[in-house]
């Protein structure tokens, strides 16, 4: 199945040029230059703003509507299927007038609703006599209901103007949508086809009831509807994609029962009602973002985000699956299988590496390799899924790919211990060392438990990495010091601090409810917590990707000052696990407050503008919303206060709730530990209690 295009590389400034010609190839469907380093100073086209658009998602389908509901062909507006815009215009007129919008809102992840009114010429007073109710879903079905509010029969001339350019999403993002195509009358509606001979991919719109008149040259459907007093009439439009040549409809996407199985919804009761709304919205968005593997339809993984990144990005898909492990290990298993199929094997010089594009890393760092990030994430996700109850058959299937990831790490790190960035010889990124350290220790646990060799080597390697890191990656200063962002070739530190340092606190879960010893020592961890609480990093809504006092800070910079939701939640989880509850609670409150202003559907990032007494969060104009990492992080945010630490191989589960109970009293049911239902309650005093668990599961310390 063709996928929606990934156009994320057209966001932000041109990244830094690599110092070596080696670079991974972008995955199929990604625009050339998507997230990659570039030596060209040419300005990239601006992405159409989407911060105020209403996004209905059920991949591979997508509907992007303005707040007023009328599709006018502006920007990215339209109905899409597999990356192609099937409909760009859908304008309704009643008695020659466009309805006056009163309300436009997202009802669910895949459905939007618009309420408008019309005052007909026969109405002499100021009150409208027709209510127009429109619903539009991601699959391209629109229902228009005209409801009379008068005591007389209304005869309403209805006109709907339709049009499309059948443009690819990537072309629209680049500002090259193409001309609108001519329509032909087709059944009870209109049809469009690409190509000079009309045999290319196309789209149809059919109406029920059939229009009384159809003008193909103008793209107009017309009705004369009689509406009884207090009654209503409904017109339903169905937009469908047509495959090239054959003219058949394309196959459907993943079914709703399948999405519910991969992302179950927990039952959440909380003193802070926003928490339940945030989690419910996040679960619905994760389901809507699921994208099946065309060659293995039983497997699906979350796409990165809508509208620009509607393809699964291996690293982000793995991190999202890891964040929702308390709901199920199924999503982790299917995501791991999909990612493992892309792993380099055979005689490849990058044997064991998972391919992925380079990604802009802000104004001070060379681009990062998302493939390396995915390669290092793989062992961590396998290990933690195993702790939560990943079935043995899944573990056995994924173990060879995990071993190949570790083999790649061993070769890539070599005798230096530190892991350099592909394409930038001699540069060592702090985040990469944190990912490598976690992968080594969590991977060692799995290797030892499954009787494989290498566990002792990886524990010794991780110890050496800890010693090197604490010596070389911490910069002392009068304020107590800080971790550096990385070390350039020759050893010069990059001192600029941002939210990416949160990965130093994400050490990983070992057996017996213990967390891995991190790269930072106790004093350094305490200092990082202090920095995260300060106004330079904490905007009041979350952590900035680059501190406000750092050179090159831009509150709208993707990695130079914007607040990235998932990094903030990574910090929340790490701070809570390390015992810094005050700092974690402040970040929890900031994210929850921000969610109020986004209808509890958090974007991947928001502007890093400092919060004031009466301010509201400022949206980022090009942020994906929904986004898989932001949605998964929303789930994790609600679960952090419960402090659930399972060890299914040892048949134990430990609770380490936050004593400060930042969400108040909290009860979460519908979780899964050892493949069985799990429920936990946390009191307002921060006392935890297991209410439901698998038989034989013991409460640990």
N, C-alpha and C positions, 0 to 999 in steps of 0.2 A: 504494500500500500504506500503510495506517495505520501510524504509527510509535509506539514507546514514548514515553510522555510525558516531558517534561523538567521536573523539579521542583526544579532547582538553586536557584531563588530562595527556597526555604524554608529555606535554610541560613544561619545566622549572624544577626547583629543587623540591625534595619532600617537601610538605608543612609541617607545624608544627603539632604535635600531639595534638588532642583535650584533654581537661581536664575532659570531661565527655563522657560516651559511646554513648550518643544519637547523631544520625546523620541521615539526610534525606537519603532516598534511591535514587540512580541515576535513571534517566528516562530510559525506554526501549531503547536499542541500544547504550547506553553509555558504554564505556569500564569500567570494574571494576577499581576503583581508579581514575576515570576521574574527575580531579579538586577537589578531596576530601583530607581531612587531612589523613595523614598516619604516623604510628609510625615506619614503616619499613625504614631503611636507604638504602635499596637496590637501586642501580642505575637503573633508567628507561632507556629504549633504546632511542637512539637519533632518532628524527623524520627525515625522508629524507628531504633534503633542497628543498624548493619550491620557493625561492625568484626570481629565473630567469626563472621559468616555465611559459608557456602560458596556462592560465586557460579558457576554454570555459564552460559556465555554463547555464543550463536550468533544474533546479532540477525537478525530481530526476536524471537527466542525467548530466554527467561531462566528459570532455575530457582534459587530462593534457599532454601537448606536450613540448618537449625541443625546444630551439630556432631554431634548424635546421630542425625540423619537422619530422624526422625519429623516430618512436617508436622502441626503442631497448630493452625494458623490464627493463630499469634501474630505480631504486627508485620507484617513484609513477607514472611514465609514464603510460598512457593507456586511454582507454575508459571505463567509468563506468556507471552502472545503479543500482540505489537503493543500493549503497554501495558495489557492486560486480564488479570486473574488468573483463570486457568482452573481451578486447583485450589489450595485453601488448606489442606485436611486430607488426609493420607494416613498413617494410623496402623495399624501392623501388630501383631497379637497372635497368638501361638502358644501353644496350650493356655491361652488366656485371659490370657497374660502378655506384657508388652512385652519385647522382647529387650534384653539388657544390652549397651550399646554399648562396644566396645573401641577402635575407630578410625574416624575420619571424615576423609577427605582429598580434595583435588582431584587427579584423575588427569591431566586435560588441561583446556584452557580451557572445554570444553563438557561435561565428564563428572566426576561425583563418585562416590566409592565409600565404603561404610560396612560395617564388619565388626562383628557382634554375636553373642552366644551366648544360648542358652536351656537351662535345665535342666528337663526334663519331669517331671511328677509321678511317673512310673514309675522315675525315676533316684533311688536311695537315697543315693548318695554326693554329695560336693560338686562333682564335675566336671560341666560342661555336656555334654549329649549331642547338641545341635543347634547348628551354626554357621549363622548367617544372613548371607549376602553380598548386599548391595543396591548397585545402580548406578542413578544417575539422571542423565539428560542434559538439556541445555537445551531440546531439542525436545519433551520431555515423555514420553520412554520410560523406564520403570523396570523393571528385572529384579530379582526377589527369588529367590535360590537358597537352599534349605534343605538343608544337608548333614549327614547322620548321622555321628556319630563312634562309634556302638555296633556291637556284633556281632549285634544283633537288629533285626527289622523294627519301624519306628515308624509309628504312625498318628497323624497330626498334624492337629488341628482348626485351621484358619487363618481368621483374620478380618481384613479390611482395611476400615477406616472412612474414607469419602471425603466430602468436602464442598467447597463453593465459594460465594463471594459474587459472583463475576464482576465484582469491583470494578475500577475504573480505578486505575492506580498513583498518580496524583495524589491521588485521594481517600484512598487508604491512607496516603500521606505526610502528608496533612492530618489524619489521625485520624478519617476518616469512611468506613470501608470498607463499611458497610451490612450488613444481616442475611444470614445464610446462606440460600441458596435451596433450595426443595424439589427433590428428584430424582425422576426417573421411570426405570423399567427400560428399557434400550435395548440391543438385541442382547445381547452377552455382557458387559454392564456397566451403567453409569448415564449419564443425560443431564440437563443443567441448561439452562435458557433464561431470559434476562432478559425483562422486560416482563410486564404483567398477563396478556396473552394468549399468552405463551410464544413470540412471533414475533421477539423481539429476539435479539441475539448470544448464543451459548451455547457449551457445552463438552460433550464426551463422554469417558468413560473406558471402554475395552474391555479385557477380560482374556483371556489365553490361557495355560492352558486356561480355558474358560468356568467361572464359579463354579457350585457346586452349588446355591447359594441366593443370592438378591439381595433385600434389604429396602430398597426405595426410601425409605420413611418414615424410616429410621435411617441411610441412606447406607452400608449394610453389604453387602460381598460375602463369601461363606463358601465354604470348600473343606474336604474331608476328604481329605488326601493320605497315601498309603502310601509310605514311604521305605524301600528295602531296606537291609540292613546295609552301611554304608560308602558308600551311594549318595546321590543327590541328586534333588530335584525343583525345577523353576523355574516361577514365575508371572511373566508379562510384562504390564505395564499400559501402555497407550498413551493419552495425554491429547491431545486434538485440539480446536482451535477450530472453531466452526461460525458461518458468516456469518449475519447477520440475514435473516429471511424465507426465503431459498433453502434454508438448512440445509446448505450445502455447505462442505467444508473450505476454509480459506484457502490461497492459493498459497504455495509454499515461499519461503524467503529466498535469499540469494546462495549459489551452490554452492561446495563446498570447492575444486575446481580453480580457480575464479575467485579465491577469496581467496588461494590460493597464488601465483597470477600477480601479484596486486597487492601482496602482501607476501612476497617470497621469503625463505627461511631461509638465512642464511649458515652456513658451516662454521667453527667457531671452536675453536682449541686455545690453551690459556693455562696458565701456571704456577698461576694462581689459578683453580681449577675453578668457583668461584662465578660467574665471568664468563659462561661458556658456558651455565650454567643460567639466569642472568638473561636473556640474550639469547633463548634458546629459549622461555622463558615469555613474554617480551615480544612476540615475533613471533606466537605463538599467540593472545595476547590481542588484538593489533591485527587479526588475521584475524577473530576472533570479534566484534569491534566494528564491522566494516564494514557499512555501511548503504547499500543501493542507492537511486538516484534513481528514484522511481516512474515519472516520465515518460521517463526514459532509463535503462532497466535495465542497460545495459552499463557505466554509471558508478557508482562507489561511493566513499564517503568514510568515515573513521572517526567513529563517534559519540563524544561527549565522555567518557562513563563510565557505569558501571553501579553502582547501580541508578537514580540520580536524574537522570542526564543522558544518556538513551539516544537523543538526537537529535544529529545533527551540529551543532556550533557552529562557524560559519565560521572564526573566528580560530584556534581550537584545532585544527581539522582541518587548516588550512594549516600551522601550526607543526609538527604531528605529521608531515605529509607531508614537510616540509623536513628534519626530523631523520633520516628514513630514506632520504634521497636516495642514500646509498651502496649501498643494497640495490636500488633501482629508481627510475626516474623515472615509472613508470606510475601509482603512487598519487598523485603530485603532479599529473600530467596530469588524472586523473579528478576529483580534488578541486578543482582549479582550474576545470574546466569546470562542475562543480556550483555552485560559489560564483559564477562569472561569470553564471550564469543568474538569480541573484537581484539582480544589480547594477542600480541605478537608471539608466534611460536615458530617451530621449525628451525631454519638456519638464520633467522633474522638476527642482525647484530644487536637489536634491541629486544632480544628474547625476554619475554615476561612483562614487557612494558605495555601499558594500555594507551593507545593513541588518543591524542586530543590536541586541540589548537592552543597556541599561545594566547595569553590574555593580558591586556594592559594592566599594569600594577601601580599606576599613579605617577606623579612627577619625579620621583626620586629613585625608582627601582626599574631594572629591566623587566620585560614582560615575563610572566610566570607561565609554566607549562601545566595546563589543566590535565594533560595525560599523566604527568608525574603525580599530581595530586590524587587522581583516581587510582593509580597504581598503589600508592601508599594508603589510600582509604580502604582498599579492598580487604586486606587482612584485618583491619580494625572492625569493619562491618561484619565480616564472617565471625570473628571472635565474640563480639558483643551479641550478635544474633544467637550464637551458640549458648551464651549465658542466659538469654531470655527463653530459650527452648527450641531453637532451630532443630527440626527433625534430623535424625542421624543420616537418613538417605540424602537429604539436601547437603549436609556437611560433607559426606563422602564425595558427592558430585563436585562440590566447590573446592575441596581441599587441594587438588592439583593446581588449579589456577592461583590459589593463595600462595602455594609454594613457589610458583613461577614468579609471582610479584616479589617475594623475598629474595629469590635468586637474582632478579634484576637489581634490587637494592644493594645486594652484596657486591655485585660487579660495579655498579655505578659509584658507590661510596669508596670502594677500594681500600687502600691502606690509610687514606686521609681521615677516615671515619665520617667527616662532614660530607653531606650530600650537596654537590654543586648543581646549578640549574642547567638543563639542556639548552644549548644554543648560546650560553653565556659562560664560557669556561672561567673558573676561578671565582664566580660569584656564589655566595652561600646565603640563601634566604632564611630568615628566622622561622617563618611558618613552615617551610619545608622540613627543617630539622625537627620541629614539633611533630609533624605528621610521620616522619621516619621513625622517631623514637617510639611513638605510640604503636606503629605497625610492628616494630621489632618485638616489643614486650608482649603485646596481645597475640601476635602470631606465634611467639614462643610458647605461650600457654596452650594454644591449639595443637602445635606440633608435639608437645610433650604428652598431652592427653590422648592423642591418636597414635602414639608410638612411632612418630616420624623423627628423623634426626634433625639437629640444628638448634634445639631450644637453648642449650647452654651457650652456643656461639652468640645467639642473638641477645641473650641477657648480658653477656660480657660486652658485646658491641654497644648496647644501650648505656651501660655504665661508663664506657669510654666517651660516648657522645655527651653524656651529662657533664662529665668533668671538663671536656673541651668547651661546651656551651657556657658553663658558668664562668669560665675564665675569659672567653673571647667574645661573648655576645651580651655582656652586661657593661653598661657605660656608667661609671660613677660620676656624680655631679653634686653640687651643694644641696640640691633638693632631695637627695636620697637615691639617685640613680634611676636608670631605666633600661629596659631591654632595647637593643638596637634592632632595626628592621632587617639588617643583613650586613654582610661584609663583602666589599668589592674586591676584585682581583688585586692582590697586593696586601690585603688585610685591612684597608681603610673602612671604618664602620660607617653605616648609614644611620644616623641617630634619630631620624624622624619617627615619631610615635603615632600609632593609630590603633583602631579597633582590632586589626589583625593580630595584635599581641594576645588577644583572648584565646587563641589556639594554644598558647603556652599553658593555660589553665585546664584545657581539655585533655586530660592525661589518659583517660580510658579506664574501663572497669575490668578488674581482675576477679579471681575467685574469692568467696567468702565476703562479698560486699566491699572489698578494698579497691581503692583507686590506685593507679600506677603512680609511683614516685615521679614527679615532673622534672623538667629541665631546669626549673628555678628552685633555689633553696627556700627555706621558710621566710627568711628576711626579704628576699627578692619578691616572693609571692605577696607578702604584705605590702611592699612598696607598689607593686603593680595594682593591687586592689585600691590603694590610696590614689593612684593616678587615674584609675577608671572612675573614681568618685568625683574628681575635680572637674571644673567647668571647661577646661581645655578639651577634654574628651567627651564628657557627658553633656549632651546638648539639652537635657531635660526630657527628651523623647527617646534617647538611645545614644549609643557610642558613635562618634564620628570616625570615618575610615582614615582620616588624617586630622590630628589635633588642630584646634583653632589657632594656636600660636606657632604652628609649623610653617616654614616657608613653602609657598605653593598651595596653601590651603584654599579650597574652593568649596563652599557649602553645597554646591550642586555637582561636585566632582564624584564620579562613580567610585573611585578609590582615592580621592583626594579631599574628602571632607563630608560627603553625604553619609547619612546614617543607614547602614545596611542591617536590616532586622535580624537576620540569622546570626551575624557576628555578635550583636548585642545579647542574643539569647545564649550563645555559646559562652559568653562572659558570665551571664547569670548562673548557668549551671556550674561553671568552674568556680565561681566565687562562693556559691552555696556549698559545694563539696569541700572547699578549703576552709569553711567556717566564717567567711566574711558576709554575714547575712545582711548587715545594714546596707552595704554597697549593692548586694544582689537585689534587695527589696526596692531600693531606689530605682534601679533599672527596670524591674518588673512593673512598678507603678508608671514609669514613663512610657513603656510600650503599651500598656493597657490604656492609658490616657490617649495615646496617639490612635489606637484602634477605634476609639469613639468617633473620631473625625473621618474615618475611612469606612464606615459602615461595617466595622469588624473584619474587613477584608484588607489586611495589611499589604502594602506594595513591597516589592523587593528592597526598595530604599526610599527614603524621604530626605528632604534638604536638611543639612546640618546647621540650620539657623537656631541660635540660642533661644530657648524657651523663656518667655516673660510671664508676668503675672496674668495678663489677659490674652495671651497669644494662643494661636492654634498651630499645629504642625503644617509646614509648607510642603506641598507635594513636589516630587521630581517630575518634570514634564514627560520624560521618556521611560519612566520606571515600568517594569512589567507588573501587572496586577490583574489576575492572580499570578503568583510565582511559587514554585514548588518549595524552595527553601524557606520563604517567609511563611508559607502555610504550615510546613512541618515544624518550624520554629515556634509557631503559635501554639501547637499542640504541646511541644516540649515545655514551653513557658508555664503552662498550667500544671504540668506534672512535676516540675522541679521542687515545689514546696513539699511534696509527699516523700521525696528521697527514696524511691524504690530501687533497691540494688539486688537483682536476682542472681542466683548461681544454680541454675537448673541441673547441671551435671552433678552437683553435690546435693541436690534436692533441698536447697535452702533459699530463703529470700530475706533480706534485711531491710528494715525501714530506718532512714535517717532523716526525719522530717525537719524542716526549718522551724526552729523554736519560736521565731518571731511571727510565724503564720501570716505572711504578707497578704494572703488572699482571704484571711479569716478562716472560719470553719469550711472544710473542704471534704467532699466525698466523691470518689471516682470509681465507677463500676464499668464493666464491659472491657476491662483491660485483659491482657493475655499473658500468663506466665506458664511455661511448660505446656503450652497449647491448650490450657484450660482457663475458664473465666477467673478473673482476679479482681477484687474490689478492696479499696483502702479508704479509711477515714482519718482526717487530721483535725483535731480540735482547735479552738481559738487559742489554746495554750501551747499549741505546737506538739501535742501528743498524738502519735500515730497508732492505728489499729488496723489489722487485716480483718476484713469482713468475709471474704470469700477467696478460696485458693484451691489449687489442685490437691487431691488426696495424697497424703504422704509428704507434702511440702512443709518443711520445718522453718520456723521463724528464727533467723540468725541474728547476730549482734551487729 
